[in-house]
Amino acid sequence: MTIQSPLPRSTLAETLLPAKGLFRRSTAPSRRAARERIALQIAVLPALLMRPTDGIADIATNIALVGAVLAAVWMLGEGLRAEDDWRARPAARRPRLPLKVAAGALMGLTLAIAFATVGNGIATSAAAGVLGCLLHLVAFGIDPLHDKHDTTVTAQDADRVEDITARANASLTAMLRTLDQCGAPDAIAEGARLDAAASALLSVLATVPAALPRSRRALTVWLPALAEAAARFAPLHLTAPDPARTRDVVAVIAQVRANIEQLALEAQQRADEQLSRDLAVLSETSG
């Protein structure tokens, strides 16, 4: 049984381009991204299907063009995810790379080459490329161009939460993968509940970064320690399963989960109390 974590996992973009903060988003792939990427793939098919396949050179050119289209589609998807996260967060820095614009430029270049290599003139090919790029930008828009700030959450706060989120996410991914491989159902189920609790806490921290100091230890110390414990538990469980050992592991995961749930509850309560105080002051001053 594979546990599907509610926390976002590492993507191909993060694997190939692991520079910190490059994509600056934590949202899962949106349906919008999938739908629009499929539409983009269909839109360029006529230009690729009209190409000849008579010789090795033509086949190699076709393969290169298809690869460029797939690269543009991938860049578009990552750009859309970055934009989704930028819109969802109360404070966020703009994406470091304008991937949506880069995808449009690459798509336009691909169309221009596709037209040029079937006998069209330079002017016609350039016009096709420019038109393709412009239509891409009109359809999907450009990347966010400025940082977004909030009265209660600064971009610096958002960066701190994002850093903690990435570290917690890595620990949870490692722990869940290890538990899944060793095949301990009780531990896998409790790990999934811990994952959900951590996701809830991180969601609260995104809007209440003041609660981060109290939560930092749980997310950056407890979770990595659990991942290391799971790594030691897995080979023992595979070679010599012991119900008592499994119960101990499940109990520790449950204890950490309960503590994280309490942290999330306290953070939300403090946020509610602060809102009540602000509303009371507003009511007094306007009364």
N, C-alpha and C positions, 0 to 999 in steps of 0.2 A: 504493500500500500504506500502510495506516495502522497505526502502532505503538501498541499498547495498553500503556500504562505501568502497572507495578505500584504506582506511587505514587498516592495519592488525588489527584484533581483538584478544582478549585473547583466548588462546587455552587451551585444557585440561591440557597440560603440565604446563602452567603458573598457572593454578588453583591448581593443586596438589602440585607443587613444586615452590612456589612463590618467592624463594630467588632471590634477585636482581642480574641481570646479569647472571642467571644460564644458559640460552640458548642463550643469546646475539645475537638475530637476529630479524629482523623486516619484513622479506619478507613473503608474503603469501605462502600457501602450493603450491609447484611446481608440475607440471604435472609429472616431473621425480619422485618425491617422491611417488605420487599415483601409477604410473605405476610399479615402482620397488617393492612397498609393495604388490601390487596384485600378481606380479610374485613370490614373496617370499611365499605368502600364498599358491599358487598353488603348489610350489615346495615341501612343507612339507606334502601335503595331502596324498600321498601314504604311508608314514610312520605312519600316524595317522589312516588311513583306515584299515591297516592290524591288528589293535589291536582288541582283543576279547571284547565282551560286554555281557559275561555270567552272571556275578554277580554284586552286588552293588560295591564291591571293584574295579572291572574292570571299571565300569561306572564312579566312582569317580576319578580313575586315568586318564581316558580319558578326563574328564572335566578339571582336573588340567593341563594336557598337552596342551589342546586347549587354556586354559587361559595363559599358559606360551608363547605359540606361538603368541597369540594376543598381549601380553605385549612386545615381541620382535619386532613385526611389528610396534607397536606404538613407541617404542624407536628408531627404524630405521627411521621412518618418521620424528621424532623430530631431530634426528641427521642429516638427509639430509637437513632439513630446516635451521639448524644452519650452516651447511656447505655452503648452498646457500647464506646466508647472509654474511658469512665470505668472500666468493669470490666476492660478489657484492660491498662490502664497500672498499674504498681506504685504510682505516686503521681500524683494528679490533683486538680484543683480541680473542684468541682461546677459544672454548667452555670449560666451567669449567668441564663438564662431557663428557667423550668419549662415547657418546650414541651409535654410530655405532658399536664400538668395543664391548660394553656391549650387544648390540642386537645380535651380532654374537656369543658371549659366551653363552648367554641364549638359543639361537637356538641350538647350539651344545649340551648343557646340556640336552635340551628337547629331541633331537634325541637319545642321549645316553640312557636316561631313557626309551624312547619308545622301543628301541631295547632290553634293558635288561629285560623289563617286559614281553617279549613274548618268553623267553627261550634262548636268545642268551648269549654267555659267556661274561665275563668282557672285554676280549681283543677285541672281535668283537664290543661290544657296545661302548667301548672307541674309537675305530677306527672310528665308524660311527659318534660319536660326534665331534671328532677332524676334520674329513673330512667335516662335515656340517659347522663347525665354519670357517674353512679355505676357503671353497667355498663361504661362506657369505662375508668374508673379501675381497676375490678376486673380487667378483661381485660388491660390493658396496664401497670398499675401507675403509680406516680408517679415523678418525676425524682429522681435522687440528691440528697440534702439536705445532704451534708457533704463536706468535702475528705477525700481519702484519702492517707495517708502511708505510707511504707515505711522500714524501718530503714536502707536504703542509698541510697534515692532520695527526696529531699524534693520537695514540690510546687514549690518554687522551681527545683530542677533540671529537673523535668518541664516547667515553663514555658519554661526556656531551650532545651531540646531542641525543644519545640513551635515556638518562634519560628524556630529554625534550619531546622526541617522545612518550615515555610511558605515561607521564603525560597528554600530549595533547590528546593522543589516548583514555585514560580513560574518559576524559571530553567529547570528541566528542561522544563516545559510549553511555554514559549516556544521553546526550542531544538528540541524534537521537532516542534512545529507548523510551525516555519520549514523544517526539513529535509524534512518530509513534503510541504510545498507546492512545494519546489523540485525534488522528484523525483530525488534522488541515492540510489540503493539502498544503496550501500556506507556512505554517511554515515548514512542512516536506521538501518541495522542496527547500526552502531557506537553510535549515539545510544541505541538500545534497550538495548544491553549496559551503557552508562554509567548509564542509568536504573535498571537492576536492581542495579548495584553501589552506587549511591547509596542505594537503598531498603534494601539489606542493611546499610549503614553506619548509617543512621538507626535501623534496628531495634536494632542493638547499642547505640547511644547511649541509647535509651530505657531500657535497663536498666543501662548503664555510663556515666552522665553525666560521670564523671571524665575520660573520653577526649574530651570535647567540645573543650577548648582546642586539642588537636592537630588536630582535624578541622574546626575552625571556618573556617580559611582555605580549605580545599578546597571547603566547601559554600557559603560566602558570597562568595568571591572568584573561584575558578576557574569555578564553574558560571555565574555572571552573565557572566563574560568569554566563556565559550563561547557563551552565548546571543547576545551582541553579535556575536561572530565569525560565527555562523550567519546572523544578520540581514544582515551584509555579504556573506556568501558567496552567499546565495540569489539576489539579483538578477543577480549576475555569472554564476552557473551557468545561470540561465534565459536570459540573452541570449547568452552565449558560453561554453558548457561547455568545461572544460579538465580533462583527466584528471589532470594534474600538480597542479592546484589542489585537486581533489577528494581526491587522495591525501594532500596536506598536511593538509587538514581532518580526514580520517579518522585520520591519525597523531596529531594533537593530541588528538582525542577519546579515542583509545585510550590515550594517555599519561596523561591525567587519570583515565580509568577504572582503569588499573593502579595509580595512586597511591591512589585511593579504596579499591580492593580491599585494598591493603596496610594502609591505615589501619584498615579493618574487621577484618582479621586480627590486627593488633597489639592493637586494643582487646579483642577476644575472648580473646586470649592473656593479656593482663593481668588480665582478669576471672577466667580459669581459674586463674592463678597466685595471685590473691588468695583465691579459694575454697580452693585447696590449703593455703595458709598458715593460713587460719581453721580448716580441718579438722584440720591438724596440731596447732595450739594446743589445740583442743578435745580431741583425743585425748590429749595430754600431761596436761592438767588433770584429765581424767576417768579416767586410767589409774592 
